């Protein structure tokens, strides 16, 4: 067993429910394997409905007190949690890598992202502003204020098993909410370790129950959570298929959902672009995290005047990508998360070939222990439609174009709308891409790739990506309810719009 697992409190068999006073879970035991080697890491005893009820009861109790703590005081506790993650950044980052197959720099980078959002939230705890409005009635004052929503259900995916929870929970905490976390069964150990680190800070100050954790089957715990009226907000990250189901269930009970779903992200390369910069941006966007980011680059559109030479350079670069154990600092691409992901990769490549696509590089499984595949580059044909569907794997489709308007229309011509980029040396092309008739995605970049968003901006996308916004800017508003207040300090009772009502 790795030393960092022991330091993070990961046991051979871990409980699937974490809340103050929670009993030992009794569900079935599921194991977690290292996708790089296939070796067993540890197991989790899944939670059931009784465990879920205990967690919700504890969260309800904690919320009644937590919401009354002044927001700057809540921010102080978030600051301590950020520092606690700083203290274990290397260990927690190594666990992310071990469990998901990310490069070690990406694992520690993800933990840094959680630290950054904690820092951001500390400042935000003194900036939960409302507006003051002028009343049309004399002797009246109007303003708006923001109140905590209550219990936030946070459902996270395997590919960011630490940071996405932090995006939600740190901001929810300073807003006065409490969070119930349901992580992916493909990455439960990072959730347990993260929860232990942060909850140790909260419990030290007598605030157990502000963060709780429930690890269980989707059909039992997940369905109960999304249909539970006691949870006014469900924040869910995952596939579009999953998001549709969650959104419908939450809408049916008139709750709120914050959805971060699939992406089908494209990069446009103009003839006057810095092609060295574009090459690196495309390569990391497509190959980084083994193509398992929602912001991973899936498509590129190359101007016809540079397409042949640039494609040759990109094909050569694909051949130099070092695939191997992500804990090795020389590795550029690790494994896929599991065997099911390998199967989806192989099926997508086969479909692309059948539809007339030309495989320029990669496209095969690597015959070694673990879930390894080759990064794949495919020249798209006019009859293909496999590229319209997101495959969570390192597959990149190459297109050419002659006119920028054409390229933007092609980029926008998919159901998803998360991240997009253009590489150009021209001011007009950049502005066109960012204009009302440009990219229809929630994220639009110039001369950087589609991956690697910073926490200061609101993160999320449009169309089938769900429309949610997390992390920076004013995304905090999703975790609060708005209240408009009118105060009459006069001795009269005038009505708005000049309505008269005299006895």
PyMOL commands that set and color helices and strands:
alter all, ss='L'
color gray80, all
select helices_A, chain A and resi 3-7+49-66+71-87+89-100+104-124+163-174+188-204+218-226+240-252+275-291+307-319+339-354+386-388+404-412+427-434+475-479+496-498
alter helices_A, ss='H'
color red, helices_A
select strands_A, chain A and resi 13-15+17-18+29-33+40-45+132-133+140-148+151-155+178-182+211-214+233-237+256-260+265-269+297-303+358-361+376-379+395-401+416-417+419-423+443-446+458-459+462-463+470-471+480-488
alter strands_A, ss='S'
color yellow, strands_A
deselect
rebuild
show_as cartoon
